[in-house]
Amino acid sequence: MSGWRRMALLTTLLLVSIFSQIDRILPFILAESIKVDLRLSDTQLGLITGLAFSLCYSLASLPLARMADKGWANRILLGCILLWSVMTSLGGWATGFVTLALSRVGVALGEAGGTPASHALIVQKIPSQIRGRAIGLFAMGIPLGTMLGFAIGGWASDTIGWRYALFSAGMFGLVIVILVLLFIGKSSTIEQSKNDNFFAASRVLLSKPAFAWMFIAANLLGFASAPFYAFGAPFLIRTHGLTASQVGISFGLLQGLMGIAGTLLGGRIFDNAVNRGSGRLLNPPAIAFSIASMTTLVALFIPVSWLSIALLVPAMFSFAFLLPHAFGAGHLVAGPGQQALASGLLMLGSGLLPAALSPLLVGMISDIATAANHENGLQIGMLVVPVFSLLSGIVCFIVSRKIDTSLNT
């Protein structure tokens, strides 16, 4: 693949990642407006942003990942973009809890194939020496999409309303479809193996100790990151009296900047470590999460708004910094023809039980604390984030040792 075609491919995949994240993140910054308009409780918000989305997202990711490994990556990517864009727009027509939840299920089914298919294309078309940076560039779409989603969503919530925000976001997906058709090209067909069934192939991959520990780490990460994104904006609005626009600009901008720094730096550090033959590949994110757990705990209780937001920055950085390390290491352990499946399994780990249950858990704790006359119930519920951030860091240290053993045998 020529240099400009490679750049066109990576730029297109970056845009796919950005708009996927925008469609995913919008309900978070719009949550307060949606809650008032549709008369929802925090528990219902947790179900919509957690269970309704993540359950379908995670379960659909495995079969779609396996199909991407077989050479269907480009077609899967096209179909997924169309589905999640249409369902995002339909979310603007929601009349209550059920209809909004159904629209999020549709978005989840579409987005489930986006990351595995994109990773399959990167593995097929990008040289291994710079693959970590390519994955980091693709992952940079998460913070960029978060930044744009929070900024645009915050402005939309205070001006045109949450419904028009969802309508507009979905329509932009059609532009991305055209870019994919122009620049992605055909997928490489992978020779079929006896483990053609994705359940059997998943069992083989999870039987490797290094990958099994990575799967555990992904679960713990999900319990930390999902409520951070789902309830971060409502927490700042309720605790510090900020408007949606203020949170969208400050919180969203910092998410974007830290995410860009985290993914790019993470990709470069991972590539350098692999090319030098260094061990302990996941030690850097382990250290980052250990620090983030402490600063996030302080951020929840400090009364100064700008300082609270600043203390959330290490968590924003850590979530992004881990991505190229986790996916890059997962691809190394999985081996050829299994990379998209490895991505799908890691997404399943962080996106099934954790992303389904942790926002619900935070919402339930918040409602219980509020019913018990606590001044800020959400403040208590958000303690889930630093606890699981610390556990994520501890397990990442363990994963590093397991990966060294796996790659050296």
Summary of the structure (lengths in Angstrom):
residues: 409
radius of gyration: 19.9
end to end distance: 32.9
largest distance: 63.5
contacts: 1662
relative contact order: 0.16
helix: 85%
strand: 0%
